[in-house]
Amino acid sequence: MPSDPEHIAISKSKGVKIDWRDGHHSEYACAYLREECPCATCTGAHGTPPQKSAFPLYKPAARMLEVEPVGNYAIRIVWNDGHSSGIYSYEHLRKICPCPECKAERERKTA
């Protein structure tokens, strides 16, 4: 599948780089990944307001403490703000790719 990674490089202080099987390349900064956490608390899926960070007044630079695979479909990240419930599926990561082409495609779809 195009949304399957071919290679993943992780820098706990900088972020994640993914080379996808279809030749696409994505680079996700830590701060961007933290803000795009797909968990129910961060997205407000439980009917509560979305909570994007544990430190609303003081935000330390986002840094990953641990990254672990979840099956063959995702990674789970433990953040330095104590958050660890987000499971970033490869499908989600591809959907939120911050490259200019993907951003433009998302804007076209929502326009």
GIGIPE-V219106 format. One record per backbone hydrogen bond with DSSP energy under -0.5 kcal/mol. NH is the residue of the N-H (numbers start at 0). CO is the residue of the C=O. E is the energy in kcal/mol with one decimal. If there is no record, write none. Layout:
BEGIN
nh	co	e
NH	CO	E
NH	CO	E
END
This chain:
BEGIN
nh	co	e
3	0	-1.7
5	18	-3.6
6	18	-1.8
8	16	-2.9
10	14	-3.1
13	10	-0.5
14	10	-2.4
15	27	-2.2
16	8	-2.7
17	25	-2.8
18	6	-2.7
19	17	-0.6
19	23	-3.0
20	3	-2.4
21	1	-0.6
22	19	-2.1
25	17	-2.7
27	15	-3.3
28	26	-0.5
29	13	-1.7
32	28	-2.4
33	29	-2.7
34	30	-2.1
35	31	-1.6
36	33	-1.2
42	38	-2.0
43	39	-1.3
44	39	-1.5
45	39	-0.6
46	43	-1.8
50	40	-1.7
51	49	-0.6
58	56	-0.5
59	57	-0.6
63	11	-2.8
64	77	-3.5
65	77	-1.3
67	75	-2.3
69	73	-2.8
70	68	-0.5
72	69	-1.7
73	69	-1.2
74	87	-1.8
75	67	-2.9
76	85	-1.1
77	65	-2.6
78	76	-0.6
78	82	-3.2
79	62	-2.0
81	78	-1.8
87	74	-2.8
87	85	-0.6
88	86	-1.1
89	72	-2.8
92	88	-2.7
93	89	-2.5
94	90	-2.1
95	91	-1.9
96	93	-1.1
102	98	-2.6
103	99	-2.3
104	100	-2.0
105	101	-2.4
106	102	-2.2
107	103	-2.2
108	104	-1.9
109	105	-1.6
110	106	-1.1
END
